[in-house]
Amino acid sequence: MTEFWLISAPGEKTCQQTWDKLMVATTRTNNISVNNKFNIPDLKVGTLDVLVGLSDELAKLDTFVESVVKKVAQYMADVLEDSRDKVQENLLANGVDLVTYITRFQWDMAKYPIKQSLKNISEIISKQATQIDNDLKARASAYNNLKGNLQNLERKNAGSLLTRSLADIVKKEDFVLDSEYLITMLVVVPKTGYTDWQKTYETLAEMVVPRSTKLLFEDHDSGLFSVTLFRKAIDDFKHKARENKFTVRDFQYNEEEMKADKEEMTRLSTDKKKQFGPLVRWLKVNFSEAFIAWIHIKALRVFVESVLRYGLPVNFQAMLLQPNKKNMKKLREVLYDLYKHLDSSAAIIDASMDIPGLNLSQQEYYPYVYYKIDCNLLDFKV
């Protein structure tokens, strides 16, 4: 399970007592969750008005930064196209896996100095996440263009003879070149029509050179035949060929163009390899930055919400629960029994319950402060 419940409850006589009570209720008798203390430093409280406004701002910021974290993770998976099992190895926070980072969370004093106001800290995080988001868009756009151009060229060199590039199939000696009167045409003939082709190609137009056809290449369905004729018969030949279900490909042998195409493919392939390493490194570093910022927002939200709910002086214990999947419902009940005295009006209300006239803006409400952290950040299962 990569889902965590970050909760807080007011300190009893001491915060340790609050912690001990939770441990007894959830682990010593029934083992329904794995718990860790979640350390939040002494942040500057500020005024009540500021806290109320900040509560809403942090909710929006939480959603935004989570979306940045997911975008970076998903793009990492896209870039590591052939080795998605390696994705999880690269999705680290401060060099450790995400579960370890969350369960051993320590506030980063250097990045987010606690002498600053809560609003300033949230603005630092907001700027940082916006910068990562913008950089990701720019880098992804450049890499995707390169990848797209390369795929288009690769597609041209694959697929059916009716559409694929013929440059790597034909040779110079297959063509009559530099003739004022004669031209070599390339015709795609279905395998079932080989016999018809051999019988009829000389009569599809006047001035077809007898015995000039040659099978140059075959794929699963068709063959590519060359045929030589007089230039003035081209239109007539194309028309009659179409009537007989033979497809004339528009192709002129041009060594310079073919060489340029090959060079372009090599260049794009080299560029993609060159960009790959630095891009993966950038994604790795910035995933870590974004994820760390996101967990700090969760910490800020718990702090602000706990002060608003439980009052001053600041006295609450933040706790991180990793529920046992089979016992999630049971854990909710245990927590409710433990903390229902905090808010008599808060019978368990879950956003998934449809209660007419009640709009909780898709947010669960419990008598204790609660935020979910879901570490499963990718659409696929790694």
LOKE-379683 format. One record per residue: residue in three letters; x, y, z of N, C-alpha, C in turn. Coordinates in steps of 0.001 Angstrom, whole numbers, padded with zeros to 6 digits, always signed. Example, Ala and Ser with C-alpha at 12.3 -4.5 7.8 and 13.67 -1.06 7.14 Angstrom:
Ala+013190-005690+007800+012300-004500+007800+013200-003300+007800
Ser+012850-002250+007080+013670-001060+007140+012900+000030+007870
END
This chain:
Met+000843-001196+000000+000000+000000+000000+000876+001243+000000
Thr+000630+002137-000956+001417+003376-000963+000548+004559-000548
Glu-000548+004256+000160-001397+005347+000639-001104+005604+002110
Phe-000961+006888+002428-000731+007282+003826-001836+008230+004280
Trp-002146+008175+005561-003072+009138+006160-002268+010000+007113
Leu-002201+011291+006811-001502+012224+007684-002562+012886+008561
Ile-002522+012612+009853-003563+013133+010749-002914+013904+011898
Ser-003740+014670+012595-003230+015264+013832-004346+015299+014862
Ala-003938+015233+016103-004883+015317+017229-004223+016174+018306
Pro-005046+016866+019125-004445+017740+020136-003670+016935+021173
Gly-002642+017583+021724-001879+016929+022780-002748+016733+024010
Glu-002612+015552+024632-003310+015347+025921-002493+016172+026927
Lys-002124+015561+028044-001223+016312+028929+000085+016579+028180
Thr+000515+015565+027428+001676+015757+026546+001327+015182+025172
Cys+002090+015584+024189+001872+015042+022832+002206+013551+022791
Gln+003146+013146+023645+003512+011725+023687+002310+010861+024069
Gln+001477+011380+024972+000285+010616+025377-000666+010403+024192
Thr-000816+011459+023382-001672+011361+022189-001148+010253+021278
Trp+000162+010236+021125+000819+009230+020279+000614+007828+020859
Asp+000838+007701+022137+000707+006380+022782-000707+005827+022629
Lys-001703+006708+022790-003102+006280+022654-003373+005728+021257
Leu-002851+006463+020247-003049+006010+018860-002395+004643+018656
Met-001184+004495+019173-000452+003233+018996-001204+002063+019627
Val-001730+002288+020817-002485+001214+021497-003710+000838+020658
Ala-004410+001868+020167-005670+001618+019447-005463+000955+018089
Thr-004314+001222+017436-004173+000754+016043-003153-000359+015842
Thr-002260-000560+016795-001215-001560+016530-001110-002647+017603
Arg-001331-002300+018857-000991-003288+019893-002005-004407+019972
Thr-003247-004109+019606-004253-005171+019716-004675-005721+018359
Asn-004760-004835+017339-005326-005343+016081-004489-005088+014818
Asn-003382-004363+014949-002454-004198+013831-003111-003726+012533
Ile-003833-002607+012606-004540-002160+011397-003801-001044+010648
Ser-002698-000553+011231-001894+000417+010473-000471+000449+011012
Val+000440+000915+010153+001828+001133+010579+001961+002637+010771
Asn+002429+003066+011948+002396+004494+012279+003793+005074+012504
Asn+003918+006346+012144+005150+007087+012425+004787+008484+012898
Lys+005586+009004+013823+005395+010412+014171+005801+011245+012953
Phe+005093+012344+012730+005396+013222+011605+005861+014543+012203
Asn+007150+014808+012045+007744+015943+012769+007543+017265+012039
Ile+006799+018161+012676+006614+019509+012130+007255+020477+013109
Pro+008155+021353+012631+008855+022256+013564+007932+023361+014097
Asp+008458+024192+014972+007677+025321+015514+007622+026425+014465
Leu+006539+026437+013702+006396+027445+012647+005764+028704+013230
Lys+005928+029818+012510+005328+031080+012966+003832+031040+012734
Val+003054+031289+013758+001599+031146+013635+000962+032308+012871
Gly+001318+033545+013184+000671+034693+012537-000728+034912+013096
Thr-001540+035681+012370-002885+035999+012877-003910+035001+012374
Leu-005046+034974+013033-006124+034056+012668-006605+034312+011241
Asp-006748+035612+010883-007195+035964+009522-006269+035364+008466
Val-004975+035518+008714-003982+035000+007757-004106+033481+007651
Leu-004270+032817+008798-004388+031348+008798-005596+030880+008000
Val-006726+031566+008166-007950+031175+007448-007733+031310+005942
Gly-007159+032464+005529-006885+032673+004091-005882+031664+003571
Leu-004865+031399+004384-003802+030480+003981-004330+029060+003818
Ser-005303+028706+004638-005881+027364+004558-006410+027075+003152
Asp-007127+028057+002576-007648+027893+001207-006533+027892+000172
Glu-005583+028810+000348-004472+028894-000621-003655+027604-000644
Leu-003417+027061+000555-002625+025822+000633-003343+024643-000013
Ala-004679+024630+000075-005450+023550-000564-005227+023582-002079
Lys-005259+024801-002656-005041+024943-004110-003602+024582-004470
Leu-002675+025065-003631-001253+024808-003892-000956+023310-003812
Asp-001572+022636-002855-001430+021183-002698-001813+020479-004004
Thr-002972+020839-004549-003451+020218-005799-002487+020502-006947
Phe-002014+021757-007024-001111+022137-008118+000217+021377-008030
Val+000813+021378-006845+002138+020734-006711+002019+019222-006917
Glu+000931+018630-006439+000724+017193-006693+000663+016939-008199
Ser-000002+017840-008942-000099+017640-010399+001278+017755-011051
Val+002134+018654-010530+003504+018781-011074+004301+017512-010786
Val+004184+017010-009548+004882+015765-009168+004471+014631-010130
Lys+003168+014526-010368+002670+013441-011235+003114+013622-012686
Lys+003133+014878-013143+003567+015137-014522+005025+014732-014725
Val+005869+015119-013750+007305+014780-013865+007475+013260-013832
Ala+006747+012591-012925+006844+011119-012822+006373+010456-014115
Gln+005254+010934-014638+004690+010332-015850+005608+010557-017049
Tyr+006213+011763-017102+007109+012037-018238+008390+011206-018119
Met+008829+010983-016885+009972+010079-016681+009637+008696-017258
Ala+008421+008230-017004+007997+006924-017527+007955+006942-019056
Asp+007501+008054-019635+007440+008154-021105+008840+008136-021714
Val+009762+008858-021068+011125+008956-021616+011858+007618-021501
Leu+011662+006936-020372+012301+005616-020190+011427+004542-020832
Glu+011100+004754-022117+010062+003953-022772+010286+002439-022709
Asp+011551+002022-022874+011791+000567-022936+012145-000027-021585
Ser+012226+000819-020571+012659+000262-019281+011817+000855-018163
Arg+010508+000655-018263+009616+001269-017267+009834+000697-015864
Asp+010426-000497-015815+010717-001053-014484+011778-000196-013777
Lys+012550+000574-014571+013589+001425-013972+013011+002726-013440
Val+011767+003015-013803+011182+004301-013425+011198+004460-011916
Gln+010723+003426-011220+010622+003518-009759+011986+003758-009126
Glu+013037+003199-009741+014396+003413-009207+014783+004892-009262
Asn+014227+005598-010266+014596+007008-010446+013685+007965-009697
Leu+012540+007460-009243+011608+008331-008520+011958+008315-007029
Leu+012937+009132-006691+013423+009182-005308+013255+010596-004759
Ala+013222+010714-003439+013203+012030-002798+014401+012106-001868
Asn+015273+013064-002123+016516+013183-001327+017326+011892-001340
Gly+017276+011186-002458+018093+009978-002606+017523+008722-001968
Val+016330+008819-001377+015720+007610-000788+014348+007378-001429
Asp+013812+006154-001279+012496+005898-001866+011430+006717-001133
Leu+010295+006881-001781+009281+007835-001300+008715+007445+000063
Val+008514+006152+000259+007953+005693+001542+008925+006031+002678
Thr+010206+005783+002439+011223+006104+003458+011243+007602+003734
Tyr+011189+008406+002664+011230+009860+002840+010056+010344+003701
Ile+008857+009843+003384+007667+010307+004117+007694+009842+005573
Thr+008042+008580+005765+007973+008037+007132+009082+008609+008031
Arg+010139+009122+007390+011216+009730+008208+011297+011235+007945
Phe+010191+011829+007621+010172+013227+007199+010857+014156+008205
Gln+011755+014984+007669+012378+016049+008468+012226+017340+007685
Trp+011789+018388+008341+011617+019683+007675+012968+020168+007135
Asp+012983+020673+005885+014222+021170+005273+014386+022650+005632
Met+015197+022899+006671+015355+024275+007186+016055+025182+006169
Ala+016925+024607+005348+017676+025435+004386+016762+025944+003273
Lys+015919+025050+002777+015020+025457+001675+013863+026300+002165
Tyr+013324+025918+003310+012110+026574+003804+012346+027058+005243
Pro+013066+028203+005400+013451+028658+006749+012223+028948+007612
Ile+012204+028384+008812+011001+028503+009648+010896+029868+010335
Lys+011946+030700+010157+011825+032066+010682+010930+032906+009787
Gln+010751+032420+008543+009866+033129+007611+008411+032875+008004
Ser+007525+033751+007544+006093+033542+007821+005583+032354+007007
Leu+004464+031788+007439+003861+030651+006714+003558+031041+005271
Lys+003074+032282+005084+002740+032748+003735+003985+032773+002857
Asn+005089+033279+003395+006348+033322+002633+006805+031919+002242
Ile+006701+030983+003189+007120+029598+002891+006257+029029+001765
Ser+004952+029295+001846+004066+028758+000788+004385+029410-000551
Glu+004796+030688-000536+005158+031367-001796+006460+030806-002378
Ile+007409+030474-001495+008669+029849-001961+008330+028546-002705
Ile+007464+027741-002087+007087+026452-002690+006342+026676-004009
Ser+005439+027651-004018+004655+027935-005215+005557+028328-006389
Lys+006513+029235-006119+007449+029668-007179+008268+028494-007695
Gln+008737+027694-006760+009580+026538-007114+008805+025563-008013
Ala+007575+025266-007631+006760+024306-008404+006401+024876-009777
Thr+006101+026173-009831+005773+026813-011117+006971+026750-012050
Gln+008160+026998-011500+009387+026948-012302+009606+025535-012868
Ile+009431+024527-012021+009601+023137-012484+008577+022825-013577
Asp+007340+023265-013364+006267+023016-014338+006606+023645-015691
Asn+007061+024908-015671+007409+025605-016925+008599+024954-017620
Asp+009630+024618-016823+010811+023963-017402+010444+022624-018025
Leu+009572+021892-017333+009164+020581-017852+008476+020741-019212
Lys+007573+021732-019310+006869+021955-020583+007865+022203-021706
Ala+008856+023083-021438+009839+023439-022471+010700+022236-022861
Arg+011198+021518-021852+012071+020374-022142+011308+019242-022831
Ala+010082+019005-022351+009269+017926-022947+008936+018263-024392
Ser+008622+019527-024652+008273+019943-026009+009453+019708-026962
Ala+010659+020120-026539+011849+019952-027391+012134+018475-027653
Tyr+012073+017675-026596+012391+016239-026747+011309+015522-027563
Asn+010040+015893-027326+008942+015245-028060+008995+015560-029554
Asn+009395+016818-029891+009537+017180-031312+010584+016312-031984
Leu+011704+016189-031294+012811+015381-031817+012373+013931-032006
Lys+011724+013407-030964+011263+012011-030992+010225+011814-032106
Gly+009318+012802-032221+008269+012717-033246+008844+012716-034647
Asn+009812+013624-034894+010444+013685-036222+011155+012388-036554
Leu+011826+011823-035549+012536+010559-035760+011548+009430-036047
Gln+010452+009400-035289+009441+008353-035514+008814+008466-036894
Asn+008593+009714-037345+008034+009907-038689+008957+009347-039760
Leu+010255+009616-039588+011218+009078-040561+011268+007555-040494
Glu+011239+007026-039266+011268+005550-039112+010025+004928-039726
Arg+008878+005631-039550+007620+005123-040112+007685+005085-041629
Lys+008357+006113-042197+008490+006160-043660+009243+004949-044185
Asn+010159+004443-043359+010987+003312-043810+010406+001962-043403
Ala+009158+001979-042970+008506+000719-042584+007099+000724-043159
Gly+006412-000361-042990+005018-000405-043447+004897-000937-044859
Ser+003735-000709-045434+003379-001305-046727+004158-000662-047886
Leu+004373-001432-048932+005044-000910-050133+004256+000220-050787
Leu+002966+000300-050487+002125+001355-051074+002475+002725-050490
Thr+003028+002745-049270+003253+004038-048608+004697+004258-048153
Arg+005444+003215-047929+006765+003376-047307+007763+004027-048271
Ser+008833+004545-047685+009905+005101-048508+010594+003958-049252
Leu+010939+004229-050503+011578+003177-051312+013089+003386-051400
Ala+013564+004450-050770+014969+004843-050926+015946+003744-050518
Asp+015617+002989-049455+016572+001966-048990+016342+000612-049663
Ile+015407+000581-050627+015090-000689-051312+015739-000735-052694
Val+015676+000407-053393+016123+000418-054803+017597+000777-054906
Lys+018176+000389-056054+019589+000696-056314+019676+001481-057615
Lys+020787+002140-057804+020980+002971-059003+020791+002156-060275
Glu+021314+000911-060251+021268+000096-061477+019863-000378-061848
Asp+018884-000147-060948+017499-000531-061270+016834+000463-062226
Phe+017487+001588-062478+016847+002667-063233+017583+002997-064526
Val+016805+003435-065527+017384+004101-066695+017436+005579-066317
Leu+018646+006092-066185+018798+007491-065731+019335+008348-066877
Asp+019092+009651-066795+019634+010627-067758+019257+010322-069209
Ser+018076+009781-069413+017621+009538-070796+016555+010558-071140
Glu+016655+011109-072333+015677+012103-072772+014320+011462-073030
Tyr+014336+010200-073464+013086+009557-073910+012540+008502-072949
Leu+013450+007788-072278+013004+006652-071466+012951+007004-069964
Ile+012067+006309-069260+011974+006484-067799+011638+005132-067157
Thr+012168+004898-065959+011826+003673-065221+010775+004021-064169
Met+009669+003285-064188+008592+003484-063204+008638+002326-062194
Leu+008142+002606-060988+008045+001559-059956+006572+001276-059702
Val+006208-000012-059719+004799-000402-059609+004641-001429-058495
Val+003647-001197-057617+003339-002159-056548+002250-003092-057059
Val+002568-004394-057037+001639-005408-057565+001291-006377-056431
Pro-000026-006594-056167-000380-007586-055137+000180-008956-055518
Lys+000540-009737-054518+001137-011062-054814+000203-011924-055663
Thr-001107-011737-055435-002070-012539-056212-002132-012092-057675
Gly-001530-010931-057985-001616-010404-059357-000328-010505-060146
Tyr+000680-011241-059620+001962-011354-060336+001785-011856-061763
Thr+000995-012908-061925+000821-013521-063252+000175-012528-064207
Asp-000866-011843-063711-001532-010829-064549-000547-009753-064981
Trp+000276-009324-064024+001263-008278-064338+002185-008722-065476
Gln+002745-009897-065328+003689-010383-066344+003014-010479-067719
Lys+001740-010855-067721+001013-011007-068992+000688-009653-069622
Thr+000383-008649-068774-000234-007435-069321+000634-006184-069331
Tyr+001726-006143-068561+002404-004852-068380+002865-004234-069707
Glu+003265-005098-070684+003774-004568-071956+002676-003895-072777
Thr+001401-004249-072455+000288-003720-073266-000529-002668-072520
Leu-000066-002275-071346-000831-001276-070586-000777+000099-071266
Ala+000236+000313-072082+000333+001556-072854+001234+001261-074047
Glu+001171+002145-075013+002129+002010-076120+003502+002415-075589
Met+004493+001902-076261+005870+002310-075955+006370+001832-074595
Val+005901+000676-074107+006524+000040-072938+007640-000841-073466
Val+008813-000742-072860+009952-001541-073343+009688-003009-073005
Pro+009644-003904-074008+009371-005328-073740+010436-005929-072806
Arg+009980-006857-071997+010842-007605-071061+011662-006699-070130
Ser+011112-005528-069832+011891-004591-068996+011509-004684-067521
Thr+010514-005524-067191+010098-005549-065771+011009-006439-064935
Lys+011146-006063-063694+012029-006815-062787+011457-006684-061369
Leu+011397-007805-060628+010925-007766-059229+012087-007304-058346
Leu+011898-006146-057689+012991-005564-056884+012900-005923-055402
Phe+011643-006096-054921+011474-006278-053471+010083-006843-053202
Glu+009975-007644-052139+008654-008156-051753+008422-007921-050266
Asp+007179-007622-049914+006813-007678-048497+005729-008744-048353
His+005009-008705-047242+004021-009742-046955+002918-009840-048025
Asp+002499-008674-048548+001332-008656-049440+001648-008410-050901
Ser+002737-007670-051177+002947-007184-052552+004399-007305-052979
Gly+004592-007012-054255+005946-006950-054805+006143-005609-055477
Leu+007397-005151-055489+007717-003894-056171+008429-004242-057474
Phe+007789-003875-058594+008342-004160-059920+008808-002870-060575
Ser+009922-002967-061321+010322-001829-062162+009860-002118-063583
Val+009610-001065-064329+009256-001224-065749+009745+000039-066473
Thr+010263-000139-067678+010790+001014-068423+009890+001311-069618
Leu+009621+002602-069827+008759+002995-070946+009181+004371-071453
Phe+008560+004777-072549+008849+006117-073069+008109+007151-072228
Arg+008755+008290-072018+008198+009332-071160+006808+009766-071597
Lys+006589+009828-072906+005295+010329-073386+004135+009382-073062
Ala+004457+008151-072638+003389+007174-072337+003044+007116-070840
Ile+003680+007983-070034+003513+007899-068560+002044+007966-068137
Asp+001345+009011-068568-000041+009207-068100-000936+008042-068486
Asp-000796+007615-069721-001596+006496-070222-001309+005225-069413
Phe-000021+005004-069153+000395+003809-068405-000181+003824-066978
Lys-000079+005001-066315-000597+005119-064938-002095+004818-064900
His-002822+005377-065864-004272+005205-065908-004646+003724-066067
Lys-004001+003063-067033-004321+001648-067294-003879+000748-066119
Ala-002744+001105-065521-002248+000321-064370-003272+000367-063241
Arg-003802+001590-062974-004793+001757-061910-006032+000900-062185
Glu-006465+000871-063451-007635+000056-063824-007403-001425-063528
Asn-006150-001855-063624-005812-003266-063395-005351-003550-061962
Lys-005603-002556-061065-005237-002695-059636-003733-002820-059398
Phe-002947-002183-060282-001510-002037-060054-001278-000582-059641
Thr-000451-000359-058609-000242+001006-058103+001126+001530-058516
Val+001115+002599-059296+002376+003219-059700+002818+004179-058595
Arg+004024+003974-058094+004551+004876-057049+005254+006061-057706
Asp+004972+007257-057179+005697+008439-057670+007076+008435-057045
Phe+008061+008066-057805+009406+007981-057236+010423+008327-058306
Gln+011293+009274-057975+012402+009575-058888+013692+009301-058134
Tyr+014585+008593-058826+015845+008244-058169+016710+009494-058070
Asn+016979+009916-056812+017797+011110-056597+018748+010825-055442
Glu+019983+010574-055814+020965+010151-054794+021158+011194-053688
Glu+021159+012467-054070+021398+013517-053078+020278+013573-052038
Glu+019026+013473-052525+017883+013484-051597+017914+012292-050654
Met+018227+011127-051239+018257+009904-050423+019364+009983-049374
Lys+020487+010546-049774+021606+010690-048836+021216+011667-047711
Ala+020529+012760-048105+020100+013760-047112+019134+013145-046100
Asp+018224+012298-046580+017273+011626-045682+017997+010745-044670
Lys+018983+009988-045175+019736+009093-044284+020500+009908-043242
Glu+021094+011019-043697+021863+011865-042775+020956+012488-041710
Glu+019755+012899-042146+018781+013482-041210+018405+012461-040144
Met+018208+011225-040568+017834+010174-039623+018960+009940-038610
Thr+020182+009897-039107+021336+009698-038219+021458+010869-037239
Arg+021250+012092-037769+021372+013282-036924+020330+013270-035809
Leu+019076+012981-036186+018005+012960-035181+018247+011884-034128
Ser+018703+010725-034597+018960+009610-033681+020076+009981-032697
Thr+021128+010638-033213+022247+011066-032358+021791+012125-031365
Asp+020996+013098-031864+020488+014163-030986+019643+013587-029856
Lys+018816+012599-030207+017934+011999-029190+018781+011328-028103
Lys+019814+010599-028536+020687+009934-027552+021401+010967-026671
Lys+021824+012085-027310+022539+013130-026564+021649+013776-025508
Gln+020378+013989-025872+019461+014665-024945+018947+013738-023849
Phe+018942+012446-024118+018318+011480-023210+018922+011526-021801
Gly+020251+011437-021705+020929+011385-020391+020643+012621-019545
Pro+020942+013830-020095+020669+015049-019320+019196+015206-018957
Leu+018293+014779-019859+016854+014913-019573+016454+014021-018397
Val+016927+012786-018399+016590+011866-017295+017153+012409-015977
Arg+018376+012957-016048+018967+013531-014823+018124+014710-014316
Trp+017703+015570-015250+016872+016727-014869+015560+016250-014233
Leu+014948+015243-014842+013670+014721-014322+013858+014148-012915
Lys+014973+013452-012738+015248+012819-011442+015391+013880-010343
Val+016205+014899-010637+016454+015974-009652+015157+016724-009358
Asn+014415+017062-010411+013233+017903-010216+012030+017127-009700
Phe+012009+015818-009946+010974+015011-009286+011203+015069-007782
Ser+012455+014887-007381+012795+014923-005954+012402+016279-005342
Glu+012769+017370-006040+012443+018722-005543+010931+018903-005382
Ala+010187+018488-006424+008726+018684-006406+008074+017836-005322
Phe+008538+016607-005179+007947+015707-004177+008210+016234-002765
Ile+009450+016686-002528+009801+017242-001207+008918+018464-000914
Ala+008756+019322-001934+007907+020515-001764+006478+020103-001418
Trp+006001+019062-002094+004621+018602-001881+004404+018135-000433
Ile+005363+017370+000087+005210+016865+001465+005329+018016+002466
His+006122+019033+002132+006184+020212+003008+004846+020960+003010
Ile+004159+020975+001877+002817+021593+001851+001876+020807+002761
Lys+001958+019484+002704+001106+018664+003597+001396+019038+005061
Ala+002675+019212+005369+003051+019580+006739+002466+020952+007100
Leu+002569+021900+006157+002001+023237+006395+000492+023159+006620
Arg-000177+022341+005815-001636+022228+005927-002039+021637+007283
Val-001299+020620+007714-001599+020017+009029-001399+021056+010127
Phe-000322+021828+010024-000034+022832+011039-001152+023881+011100
Val-001475+024449+009923-002487+025518+009859-003838+024999+010344
Glu-004234+023826+009846-005546+023275+010186-005625+022912+011673
Ser-004520+022400+012214-004504+022023+013639-004650+023247+014534
Val-003964+024344+014155-004082+025575+014956-005515+026114+014854
Leu-006086+026096+013637-007460+026593+013467-008462+025742+014235
Arg-008251+024444+014266-009223+023563+014934-009008+023462+016437
Tyr-007731+023321+016815-007466+023012+018227-007054+024235+019038
Gly-006819+025365+018346-006529+026613+019057-005080+026750+019507
Leu-004830+027861+020225-003482+028161+020727-003448+027935+022242
Pro-002308+027740+022876-000989+027601+022227-000917+026330+021365
Val+000036+026339+020435+000183+025196+019526+000475+023947+020352
Asn-000433+022971+020243-000245+021735+021013-000984+020590+020311
Phe-000285+019970+019384-000896+018838+018680+000194+017848+018261
Gln-000223+016644+017989+000718+015620+017523+000318+015230+016099
Ala+001229+015441+015140+000980+014989+013760+001473+013552+013635
Met+000657+012716+012993+000970+011279+012922+000710+010775+011502
Leu+001605+009925+011050+001488+009378+009695+001093+007913+009803
Leu-000050+007576+009231-000546+006193+009306-000483+005562+007922
Gln+000049+004365+007877+000003+003607+006624-001010+002476+006836
Pro-002233+002657+006307-003283+001673+006611-003008+000331+005951
Asn-003453-000701+006640-003466-002032+006044-004700-002075+005135
Lys-004498-002382+003860-005583-002214+002881-006885-002893+003305
Lys-006773-004080+003849-007989-004833+004216-008739-004173+005381
Asn-008012-003373+006149-008626-002847+007380-008889-001345+007360
Met-009003-000765+006170-009161+000696+006101-010445+001164+006798
Lys-011516+000432+006560-012796+000814+007161-012703+000717+008695
Lys-012073-000358+009129-011897-000585+010570-011065+000546+011196
Leu-010009+000952+010467-009139+002026+010965-009927+003334+011110
Arg-010778+003625+010131-011624+004826+010223-012475+004775+011509
Glu-013041+003604+011773-013911+003466+012959-013117+003660+014250
Val-011925+003059+014282-011079+003186+015478-010707+004655+015715
Leu-010336+005355+014620-009964+006772+014740-011165+007610+015183
Tyr-012332+007256+014667-013544+007991+015046-013815+007834+016550
Asp-013723+006592+017014-013947+006343+018453-012932+007109+019315
Leu-011715+007193+018785-010633+007828+019523-010820+009350+019606
Tyr-011348+009941+018516-011352+011409+018421-012732+012052+018275
Lys-013804+011276+018402-015144+011863+018177-015445+012991+019173
His-014816+012946+020341-015064+013997+021342-014565+015372+020880
Leu-013694+015381+019810-013130+016659+019362-014163+017507+018625
Asp-015157+016841+018038-016141+017583+017253-017432+016792+017236
Ser-018343+017166+018101-019566+016366+018259-020409+016328+016983
Ser-020255+017348+016119-021102+017372+014919-020540+016501+013798
Ala-019302+016020+013965-018662+015335+012841-018831+013835+012894
Ala-020051+013400+012662-020218+011966+012420-019417+011685+011162
Ile-018986+010442+010980-018117+010183+009824-018854+010565+008545
Ile-018312+011533+007868-018874+011928+006574-017800+011693+005537
Asp-018145+010962+004542-017190+010641+003492-017698+011246+002195
Ala-016796+011819+001410-017222+012465+000157-017869+011475-000800
Ser-017571+010199-000610-018155+009205-001521-019620+008924-001177
Met-020065+009391+000017-021482+009220+000371-022284+010359-000221
Asp-023377+010044-000862-024167+011069-001516-025280+011531-000586
Ile-025070+012672+000056-026093+013193+000963-026685+014437+000318
Pro-027977+014424-000042-028575+015565-000741-028380+016857+000046
Gly-028040+017917-000705-027913+019240-000093-026611+019462+000647
Leu-025746+018441+000661-024487+018608+001393-023343+018676+000398
Asn-022649+019786+000381-021523+019916-000540-020237+020080+000263
Leu-019418+019065+000211-018158+019140+000976-016968+019393+000053
Ser-017275+019914-001123-016244+020161-002144-015294+018959-002260
Gln-015869+017796-002381-015130+016540-002615-014070+016245-001553
Gln-014269+016766-000359-013251+016566+000674-013870+015834+001868
Glu-013228+014736+002291-013742+014049+003475-013592+014959+004698
Tyr-014497+014796+005653-014365+015580+006888-014438+014624+008075
Tyr-013476+014756+008970-013424+013902+010165-013186+014787+011380
Pro-013429+014256+012587-013237+015095+013786-011769+015407+014049
Tyr-010865+014746+013342-009426+015016+013483-008951+015602+012146
Val-007824+016271+012168-007238+016796+010924-006749+015605+010098
Tyr-007091+015600+008804-006747+014444+007967-006401+014886+006539
Tyr-005256+014405+006049-004901+014571+004628-004354+013250+004109
Lys-004743+012939+002889-004253+011686+002285-003005+011985+001456
Ile-002038+011092+001510-000867+011179+000627-000800+009865-000148
Asp-000932+009960-001448-000899+008746-002275+000393+008732-003078
Cys+001232+007750-002801+002528+007682-003484+002476+006918-004797
Asn+001319+006415-005157+001226+005746-006451+000997+006822-007506
Leu+002079+007311-008082+002019+008543-008888+001876+008278-010375
Leu+001860+007007-010757+001848+006693-012189+000585+005970-012591
Asp+000242+006125-013884-000984+005487-014395-000817+003984-014548
Phe+000433+003544-014695+000638+002104-014871+001217+001518-013600
Lys+001095+000214-013497+001654-000460-012295+003074-000888-012609
Val+004015-000333-011870+005411-000723-012140+005778-001948-011346
END
